[in-house]
Amino acid sequence: MPTYKTEMLKVSFKWVTSSINPEELALLDKTINDRSKEGWELVSYTFMGGAGGGWGRGVLMTYMRE
């Protein structure tokens, strides 16, 4: 039976090409690759624009492993 894990990576960009910081993009790649080394497979992601609720802006990522 698969196990799922969700995490949020806080970012400052607004998900438009002109605002993406290369360091944050590298952090996103590193996070995905680190989870992969731990046996997690990225199955879903979405951008959260920070529209209230105190969450802030970020990428919500869900991983799965058997």
Buried (B, 14 or more C-beta within 10 A) or exposed (E): EEEEEEEBBEBEBEEEEEEBEEEBEEBBEEBBEEBEEEEBEBBEBEEBEBEEEEEEBBBBBBBBBE
